[in-house]
């Protein structure tokens, strides 16, 4: 997946409402995420995009999602119910230090479909390129240049800090 990229599918199971359960609390209440993961696996995919109750992109079953469009980096804001992640925050910091324009705003599936690049972040996964969503090829269908650059800088950052995976 790190070299060839991942294919995702959006599923009907929605992300928990942030008003019902504060997503900043690590409560291990992942039932919706587990159901979404099962839906993805049943459809032959390894990961799923979860939408919020209004149909906007929230996150994946265990990862935060990012897109790149015109060399700008976009990710859903925390108010959408996304889990605040250390890897997500580190990628945002690396991007800002690299003079990449970072935007935290509401994303639609259409914006994901027409993005130049897409990737996921998570503590265990780190940064995983995405090359297809709902059967639509993202960018060139291969991990993008900005994604690969962020992967490299993330590895350098974690090694510099003494963290080993």
C-alpha positions in Angstrom: 0.0 0.0 0.0 2.8 2.4 0.8 4.3 2.0 -2.7 1.2 1.3 -4.8 -1.5 3.1 -2.9 -4.8 2.0 -1.3 -8.3 1.9 -2.8 -11.1 3.1 -0.6 -14.9 2.9 -0.7 -17.4 5.2 1.0 -19.9 3.4 3.1 -23.4 4.2 4.4 -22.4 3.8 8.1 -22.0 7.3 9.4 -19.4 8.6 11.8 -20.7 9.1 15.4 -22.2 12.5 15.9 -19.8 14.7 17.8 -22.8 16.0 19.9 -23.5 12.4 21.0 -19.9 11.4 21.8 -17.0 13.9 21.9 -14.5 12.6 19.4 -11.7 14.0 21.4 -12.4 11.4 24.1 -10.7 8.1 23.4 -13.5 6.0 24.7 -12.9 2.8 22.6 -16.5 3.3 21.3 -15.7 2.2 17.8 -18.8 0.3 16.9 -19.6 2.5 13.9 -16.0 2.3 12.7 -16.1 -1.5 13.0 -19.3 -1.7 11.1 -17.9 0.5 8.4 -14.7 -1.6 8.2 -16.9 -4.7 7.8 -18.8 -3.0 5.0 -15.5 -2.2 3.2 -14.2 -5.7 3.6 -17.4 -7.2 2.3 -17.1 -5.0 -0.8 -13.5 -6.1 -1.3 -11.8 -3.0 0.0 -9.3 -2.6 2.9 -10.6 0.7 4.2 -13.7 2.9 4.1 -14.5 6.6 4.1 -17.0 7.5 6.7 -19.3 10.5 6.2 -20.9 12.6 8.9 -24.7 12.9 9.3 -24.8 15.6 6.6 -22.9 13.5 4.0 -19.6 15.3 4.3 -16.3 13.4 4.6 -15.4 12.9 8.2 -12.6 10.3 8.3 -11.8 6.6 7.6 -12.4 3.8 10.0 -9.1 4.2 11.8 -7.4 7.0 10.0 -7.6 10.7 9.2 -8.0 11.6 5.5 -6.2 14.3 3.5 -6.4 15.5 -0.1 -4.2 17.6 -2.3 -5.5 19.9 -4.9 -3.3 22.4 -6.8 -0.5 21.8 -4.2 -2.8 22.8 -1.3 -3.4 20.3 1.5 -7.0 19.8 2.8 -8.4 17.8 5.7 -11.7 17.8 7.5 -11.7 20.1 10.6 -12.0 18.6 14.1 -15.5 20.0 14.5 -16.6 17.4 11.9 -16.2 14.7 14.5 -12.7 13.5 13.4 -10.5 12.1 16.0 -7.5 14.3 16.8 -4.4 12.3 15.9 -0.8 12.8 16.7 0.2 11.7 13.1 -2.5 14.1 11.7 -1.1 17.0 13.8 2.5 16.1 12.8 1.7 16.1 9.1 0.0 19.5 9.4 3.0 20.8 11.2 5.4 19.4 8.6 3.3 20.8 5.8 3.2 24.3 7.3 7.0 24.2 7.9 7.4 23.2 4.2 5.4 26.2 3.1 2.5 24.0 1.9 -0.9 25.8 2.2 -3.0 23.8 4.7 -6.7 24.1 4.9 -9.0 22.5 7.5 -12.5 22.6 6.0 -15.5 20.6 5.1 -14.8 18.1 2.3 -17.3 16.5 -0.1 -16.8 13.1 -1.8 -16.7 15.1 -5.1 -13.6 17.0 -3.8 -12.0 13.7 -2.9 -12.8 12.3 -6.4 -11.2 15.3 -8.2 -8.2 15.7 -6.0 -4.7 15.4 -7.3 -3.6 13.2 -4.4 -5.1 11.6 -1.4 -3.6 9.9 1.7 -4.5 8.7 5.2 -2.7 9.2 8.5 -2.8 7.1 11.6 -0.5 6.2 14.5 0.1 2.6 13.2 -0.2 3.3 9.5 1.7 6.7 9.6 1.0 8.0 6.0 -0.7 5.7 3.4 -1.3 7.0 -0.2 -4.7 6.5 -1.7 -5.0 6.0 -5.4 -8.7 5.1 -5.9 -12.0 6.1 -4.2 -15.3 4.5 -5.1 -13.8 3.1 -8.3 -12.5 6.6 -9.3 -8.8 7.0 -9.9 -7.2 9.8 -7.9 -4.7 11.9 -9.8 -2.4 9.7 -11.8 -3.5 6.5 -10.1 -0.1 6.4 -8.3 1.1 7.9 -5.0 1.6 11.6 -5.6 4.7 13.7 -5.2 3.5 15.8 -2.3 2.3 12.6 -0.4 5.7 10.9 -1.0 7.5 14.0 0.2 5.4 14.2 3.4 6.0 10.5 4.0 9.8 11.1 3.7 9.7 14.1 6.0 7.5 12.3 8.5 10.0 9.4 8.7 12.8 11.9 9.2 10.8 13.7 11.9 10.1 10.5 13.9 13.7 9.3 13.7 15.0 12.7 14.7 12.7 12.6 17.8 13.9 9.1 18.7 10.7 7.4 17.9 11.1 4.0 16.2 8.3 2.0 14.6 
